[in-house]
Amino acid sequence: MEINNIGRKWIVKEPGNPATVRRLAQELGTDPVLANLLVQRGITTYEEARTFFRPDLSMLHDPFLMKDMDKAVARVRKAIENKEKILVYGDYDVDGVTSVSILYMYLCELGLSPEYYIPSRRTEGYGVNNEAIKQFAERNITLMITVDTGVTALDEVKFASSLGIDCVITDHHECLAELPEALAIVNPRRTDSRYPFCELAGVGVVYKLLCAIEERLVGNSDKVKKYIDLVAIGTIADVMPLVDENRLLVTEGLD
């Protein structure tokens, strides 16, 4: 049903299946009105309702289901062990800045002295650029990790490689038919991805990278939960849908 109100069009969903609504209301011990709202959102079982009302980080998907996550973790671990000079290359929006922040702070916590670079919106524009890469090579950077950007940087990744800089890309934007020749491209929107949720913000993808590194280093990812507030900010600011993992991350981050 559509209702026009002061120039706005309201689209009201049809009621859920009556039998499903009655069953769910009985299982939850709640009013049928609430049960109907849940059914309209695709929540039809007690377990689905429990997950919706009581989200927990233990419900997050395995980060290693994301394509190239194992390669990214291996390269970062190598850089950590060898005390390499790492640069985090981000975007200038809130998602990009929070992505840079959590990775930068995490690497510092591991005893490294990483650098970061956020291009100027006015003079450089979006994405990785070769002029910046030249500067990184002069500073002996050996590993560049992109956050919230990089998945379309075909020429720039080649240029970085020619200067001896390895590239690990983490991004959440749509991919081109051809991907950059990076050591790893961690992006849930890859067409060859089997990750069950593709709507993560850039900071959400970085958070999953941190979780994966921690799992390989110490066997769990409890240590990186301290960054969940910034993950929530980046996710909300990038207007990502608050469903699935995003709902979990934002709920924990707001808390």
C-alpha positions as CSV (number, residue, x, y, z in Angstrom):
1,M,0.0,0.0,0.0
2,E,1.4,3.4,-0.9
3,I,0.5,6.6,0.9
4,N,1.4,10.1,-0.3
5,N,2.1,12.5,2.5
6,I,3.6,16.0,2.0
7,G,5.4,14.9,-1.1
8,R,6.7,11.7,0.4
9,K,5.7,8.2,-0.7
10,W,5.3,5.7,2.1
11,I,5.4,2.0,1.2
12,V,3.7,-0.1,3.8
13,K,4.4,-3.8,3.8
14,E,1.6,-6.2,3.7
15,P,1.0,-8.1,7.0
16,G,3.0,-11.3,7.5
17,N,1.5,-14.7,7.1
18,P,-1.1,-15.0,9.9
19,A,-0.1,-18.5,10.8
20,T,3.6,-17.6,11.0
21,V,2.8,-14.5,13.1
22,R,0.6,-16.5,15.6
23,R,3.3,-19.2,15.9
24,L,6.1,-16.7,16.4
25,A,4.1,-14.6,18.9
26,Q,3.4,-17.8,20.9
27,E,7.1,-18.9,20.8
28,L,8.3,-15.4,21.9
29,G,5.5,-14.8,24.4
30,T,4.9,-11.4,22.8
31,D,2.1,-9.4,21.2
32,P,1.2,-10.4,17.6
33,V,1.9,-6.8,16.5
34,L,5.5,-7.2,17.4
35,A,5.6,-10.7,15.9
36,N,4.1,-9.3,12.7
37,L,6.8,-6.6,12.5
38,L,9.5,-9.3,12.8
39,V,7.9,-11.5,10.1
40,Q,7.7,-8.5,7.8
41,R,11.5,-8.2,8.2
42,G,12.0,-11.9,7.3
43,I,12.4,-13.0,11.0
44,T,10.2,-16.1,11.4
45,T,11.8,-18.3,14.0
46,Y,12.7,-18.0,17.7
47,E,16.4,-18.2,17.0
48,E,16.3,-15.5,14.3
49,A,14.4,-13.3,16.8
50,R,16.9,-14.0,19.5
51,T,19.8,-13.0,17.2
52,F,17.9,-9.8,16.2
53,F,17.3,-8.7,19.8
54,R,20.5,-10.0,21.4
55,P,23.3,-9.6,18.8
56,D,26.7,-10.7,20.0
57,L,30.1,-10.5,18.3
58,S,30.4,-14.3,18.5
59,M,27.8,-14.3,15.7
60,L,30.2,-12.6,13.3
61,H,31.2,-14.6,10.2
62,D,34.6,-16.3,10.0
63,P,37.0,-13.6,8.5
64,F,38.9,-16.3,6.6
65,L,35.8,-16.9,4.4
66,M,36.7,-13.7,2.7
67,K,38.8,-14.2,-0.4
68,D,42.6,-13.5,0.0
69,M,42.2,-13.0,3.8
70,D,44.8,-15.7,4.4
71,K,47.2,-14.1,2.0
72,A,46.7,-10.7,3.6
73,V,47.3,-12.0,7.1
74,A,50.4,-13.9,6.0
75,R,52.0,-10.8,4.4
76,V,51.1,-8.6,7.4
77,R,52.5,-11.1,9.8
78,K,55.7,-11.3,7.8
79,A,56.0,-7.5,8.0
80,I,55.4,-7.6,11.7
81,E,58.1,-10.2,12.3
82,N,60.6,-8.4,10.1
83,K,59.7,-4.9,11.6
84,E,59.1,-3.6,8.1
85,K,58.0,-0.1,7.3
86,I,54.3,-0.3,6.7
87,L,52.1,2.5,5.3
88,V,48.3,2.6,5.6
89,Y,46.7,4.4,2.7
90,G,43.1,5.5,3.3
91,D,40.3,7.7,2.1
92,Y,39.3,11.1,3.3
93,D,35.7,10.4,4.3
94,V,34.7,9.1,7.8
95,D,34.8,5.5,6.7
96,G,38.3,5.9,5.4
97,V,39.6,7.8,8.4
98,T,38.2,5.3,10.9
99,S,39.6,2.5,8.8
100,V,43.1,4.1,8.8
101,S,42.8,4.8,12.6
102,I,42.0,1.2,13.7
103,L,44.7,-0.4,11.6
104,Y,47.3,2.3,12.5
105,M,46.6,1.9,16.3
106,Y,46.6,-1.9,16.0
107,L,50.0,-2.0,14.3
108,C,51.4,0.5,16.8
109,E,50.1,-1.8,19.6
110,L,52.1,-4.7,18.0
111,G,55.3,-2.7,18.4
112,L,55.6,-1.3,14.8
113,S,55.9,2.3,13.7
114,P,53.6,2.5,10.8
115,E,52.9,5.5,8.7
116,Y,49.6,6.6,7.2
117,Y,48.5,8.7,4.2
118,I,45.1,10.3,3.5
119,P,45.0,12.1,0.2
120,S,43.6,15.6,-0.1
121,R,40.0,15.7,-1.3
122,R,40.7,19.1,-3.0
123,T,44.1,18.5,-4.7
124,E,44.4,14.7,-5.1
125,G,40.9,13.4,-5.2
126,Y,39.8,9.9,-4.4
127,G,42.0,6.8,-4.6
128,V,45.6,5.9,-4.7
129,N,48.0,8.1,-6.7
130,N,51.5,7.6,-8.1
131,E,52.9,10.9,-6.7
132,A,52.2,9.7,-3.2
133,I,53.6,6.3,-4.0
134,K,56.9,7.9,-5.1
135,Q,57.2,9.5,-1.7
136,F,56.6,6.1,0.0
137,A,59.4,4.5,-1.9
138,E,61.7,7.3,-0.9
139,R,60.8,6.6,2.7
140,N,61.6,2.9,2.2
141,I,58.1,1.7,2.7
142,T,57.9,-2.0,1.8
143,L,54.2,-2.7,2.4
144,M,51.3,-0.5,1.6
145,I,47.9,-1.6,3.0
146,T,44.9,0.3,1.4
147,V,41.7,0.8,3.4
148,D,38.4,1.8,1.9
149,T,40.1,2.2,-1.4
150,G,42.4,0.5,-3.9
151,V,40.3,-2.1,-5.6
152,T,40.3,-0.2,-8.9
153,A,44.0,1.0,-8.7
154,L,45.3,-1.2,-11.4
155,D,48.1,1.1,-12.7
156,E,49.0,2.4,-9.2
157,V,49.5,-1.1,-7.8
158,K,51.8,-1.9,-10.7
159,F,53.7,1.2,-10.2
160,A,54.1,0.5,-6.5
161,S,55.3,-3.0,-7.2
162,S,57.9,-1.6,-9.7
163,L,59.3,0.5,-6.8
164,G,59.5,-2.5,-4.4
165,I,56.4,-1.9,-2.5
166,D,54.1,-4.8,-1.9
167,C,50.3,-4.0,-1.8
168,V,47.5,-5.5,0.3
169,I,44.2,-4.0,-0.6
170,T,41.2,-3.9,1.7
171,D,38.1,-2.3,0.2
172,H,34.3,-2.6,0.0
173,H,33.6,-0.8,-3.3
174,E,32.4,-2.5,-6.5
175,C,35.1,-4.3,-8.3
176,L,36.0,-3.9,-12.0
177,A,36.3,-6.9,-14.3
178,E,40.0,-6.8,-13.9
179,L,41.5,-6.6,-10.4
180,P,44.9,-5.0,-9.4
181,E,47.9,-7.3,-9.3
182,A,48.2,-7.0,-5.5
183,L,49.4,-9.7,-3.1
184,A,46.0,-9.8,-1.6
185,I,42.6,-8.1,-2.4
186,V,40.2,-8.4,0.6
187,N,36.8,-7.2,-0.5
188,P,33.5,-9.0,0.2
189,R,32.1,-7.7,-3.2
190,R,34.5,-9.7,-5.2
191,T,32.6,-11.8,-7.8
192,D,34.6,-14.9,-6.7
193,S,33.9,-14.3,-3.0
194,R,32.1,-16.8,-0.8
195,Y,31.7,-14.5,2.1
196,P,28.1,-14.5,3.2
197,F,27.7,-10.7,3.7
198,C,28.8,-8.1,1.1
199,E,27.5,-4.9,2.7
200,L,30.4,-4.2,5.2
201,A,31.8,-0.7,5.3
202,G,35.5,-0.2,4.5
203,V,36.1,-0.1,8.3
204,G,34.2,-3.3,8.7
205,V,36.5,-5.1,6.2
206,V,39.6,-3.7,8.1
207,Y,38.1,-4.9,11.4
208,K,37.7,-8.4,9.9
209,L,41.4,-8.2,8.9
210,L,42.4,-7.3,12.5
211,C,40.3,-10.2,13.8
212,A,42.0,-12.6,11.3
213,I,45.5,-11.4,12.3
214,E,44.7,-11.8,16.0
215,E,43.3,-15.3,15.4
216,R,46.6,-16.3,13.8
217,L,48.8,-14.6,16.3
218,V,47.1,-15.6,19.6
219,G,44.1,-17.8,18.7
220,N,41.3,-15.3,19.3
221,S,40.2,-11.8,18.4
222,D,39.3,-10.4,21.8
223,K,42.0,-7.8,21.7
224,V,40.6,-5.9,18.7
225,K,37.1,-5.4,20.3
226,K,38.4,-2.1,21.7
227,Y,38.2,-0.6,18.2
228,I,34.5,-1.4,17.8
229,D,33.3,2.1,18.5
230,L,35.2,3.5,15.5
231,V,33.9,0.6,13.4
232,A,30.3,1.7,14.3
233,I,31.0,5.3,13.4
234,G,32.5,4.5,10.0
235,T,29.7,2.0,9.2
236,I,26.9,4.6,10.1
237,A,28.6,7.5,8.4
238,D,28.9,5.5,5.2
239,V,25.2,4.8,5.4
240,M,25.6,1.0,5.2
241,P,22.5,-1.1,5.8
242,L,22.1,-2.0,9.5
243,V,21.6,-5.7,8.9
244,D,23.6,-8.9,9.5
245,E,27.2,-8.1,10.6
246,N,26.7,-4.3,10.4
247,R,23.9,-4.6,13.0
248,L,26.2,-6.5,15.3
249,L,29.1,-4.1,14.9
250,V,27.0,-1.0,15.4
251,T,25.2,-2.4,18.4
252,E,28.5,-3.3,20.1
253,G,30.1,0.0,19.0
254,L,27.3,2.1,20.4
255,D,27.5,0.2,23.7
